[in-house]
Amino acid sequence: MFQDTLRENVGSFVQIITAIDVINGTLLAVTDAAAVVRTSSSYGEPTDVTIPLVSITYVRIFSGVE
């Protein structure tokens, strides 16, 4: 299942594409309903973003932690 593949990559740097946004960051957690990504900004504190799995259209997983 999709969630299982994401769970295997917790800790990896990911790019998640939805219909309205592209989110880049470290995959922190995956539940049955959502993925949590910690994004970083050069202007401030990191932000944890919760993305509903039904909103995800594509995921790019980069090898290892970045």
Secondary structure as UniProt FT lines:
FT   HELIX           2..7
FT   TURN            8..11
FT   STRAND          13..18
FT   STRAND          22..30
FT   STRAND          34..41
FT   TURN            42..43
FT   STRAND          44..52
FT   HELIX           53..55
FT   STRAND          56..61
//
